[in-house]
Every structure is written in structure tokens, then in C-alpha cells.
Amino acid sequence: EVKQQIARTATTLLEAPEEHIGKLKELLPLCGDKDEMVAQLAMLSLVAVFKDVCPGYKIRLPTEKELQTQVSKEVQRVRDFERSLLRSYQAFLKSM
């Protein structure tokens, strides 16, 4: 059942990453699962998601000055997505 949940979550992320970026937080804890097969499946799923979802350009967190600048809703949405992606990727790397 956990394996099916991992597959569903990864599929949902791959279908619409910007809408479901928060689901990365569901997969991250499973990387440390006691069941080695579940942990490996979660890690492989996260690698596939990160590989597919990461943009082809360099992303970084905005500076304090950039955060104070008023931006459009679209730019804010992209910033939020990139911030979530970076934080999840960092957490994934630390869990390895």
C-alpha cells in the first residue's frame, strides 16, 4: 500500500508539478523508512521527479532586496515553486 502511495504521489507531481509541489514533503520522510524497499522506492521516485521537474536554468532563492520588490502573481508563483523545489531538494540530499 505504501508503494502504491509513492507511485501515485510521484505521478501526481510529474503531471502538474507547480500545483502539487507540496507533495514532495510526503515522499521525503519515506526515504528514511525502516523498510529498505520502501526507502529505496521513495528515493528513486524523488530522483525521477527532481530530474523531470527541475528547470533547465539555474534557480536560486531571491535576495532580501528582490523579496521587497513588488512582482506580478505569476512571478510570485514561480518564486514559490522554485523555493519549495530547492528546499525539498536540499532536504533530500541531507537524507542520503
C-alpha positions as CSV (number, residue, x, y, z in Angstrom):
1,E,0.0,0.0,0.0
2,V,2.9,2.4,0.8
3,K,4.5,1.6,-2.5
4,Q,1.3,2.4,-4.3
5,Q,1.0,5.7,-2.5
6,I,4.6,6.6,-3.5
7,A,3.7,5.8,-7.1
8,R,0.5,7.9,-7.0
9,T,2.3,10.8,-5.4
10,A,5.2,10.8,-7.9
11,T,2.7,10.6,-10.8
12,T,0.7,13.5,-9.4
13,L,3.9,15.5,-9.1
14,L,5.0,14.7,-12.6
15,E,1.6,15.6,-14.1
16,A,1.4,19.1,-12.6
17,P,4.5,19.9,-10.6
18,E,3.7,23.6,-9.9
19,E,0.2,22.7,-8.5
20,H,1.4,19.8,-6.4
21,I,4.9,20.8,-5.3
22,G,3.9,20.4,-1.7
23,K,3.6,16.6,-2.2
24,L,7.4,16.4,-2.2
25,K,7.0,16.6,1.6
26,E,5.1,13.4,1.6
27,L,7.8,11.5,-0.1
28,L,10.8,12.9,1.8
29,P,10.1,11.1,5.1
30,L,9.7,7.8,3.3
31,C,13.4,7.9,2.3
32,G,14.2,7.0,5.9
33,D,11.6,4.3,6.2
34,K,12.5,1.1,8.2
35,D,11.5,-1.0,5.2
36,E,14.5,-0.7,2.9
37,M,12.4,-1.4,-0.2
38,V,10.1,1.5,0.6
39,A,13.0,3.8,1.3
40,Q,14.7,2.9,-2.0
41,L,11.5,3.3,-3.9
42,A,10.9,6.7,-2.4
43,M,14.4,7.8,-3.2
44,L,14.2,6.6,-6.8
45,S,10.8,8.3,-7.2
46,L,12.2,11.6,-5.9
47,V,15.2,11.3,-8.2
48,A,12.8,10.9,-11.2
49,V,10.7,13.8,-10.0
50,F,13.6,16.1,-9.5
51,K,15.1,15.1,-12.8
52,D,11.9,15.8,-14.7
53,V,10.7,18.9,-12.7
54,C,13.9,20.9,-12.3
55,P,14.1,23.7,-14.9
56,G,17.0,23.9,-17.4
57,Y,18.1,27.2,-15.9
58,K,19.9,28.0,-12.6
59,I,17.5,28.6,-9.8
60,R,18.3,30.3,-6.5
61,L,16.5,31.9,-3.6
62,P,15.8,35.6,-4.1
63,T,17.8,38.2,-2.2
64,E,16.2,40.3,0.6
65,K,16.1,43.3,-1.8
66,E,14.4,41.2,-4.5
67,L,11.8,40.0,-1.9
68,Q,10.9,43.6,-1.1
69,T,10.2,44.4,-4.8
70,Q,6.6,44.1,-5.8
71,V,6.1,41.4,-8.5
72,S,3.2,40.0,-10.5
73,K,1.3,37.0,-9.3
74,E,2.9,34.8,-12.0
75,V,6.5,35.8,-10.9
76,Q,5.5,35.2,-7.2
77,R,4.1,31.8,-8.2
78,V,7.3,30.8,-9.9
79,R,9.4,32.0,-6.9
80,D,7.3,30.0,-4.5
81,F,7.6,26.9,-6.7
82,E,11.4,27.4,-7.0
83,R,11.8,27.9,-3.3
84,S,9.8,24.7,-2.5
85,L,11.8,22.8,-5.1
86,L,15.1,24.0,-3.7
87,R,14.2,23.3,-0.1
88,S,12.9,19.8,-0.9
89,Y,16.0,19.0,-2.9
90,Q,18.2,20.1,-0.1
91,A,16.3,18.0,2.4
92,F,16.5,15.0,0.0
93,L,20.3,15.4,-0.3
94,K,20.6,15.6,3.5
95,S,18.6,12.4,4.0
96,M,21.0,10.5,1.8
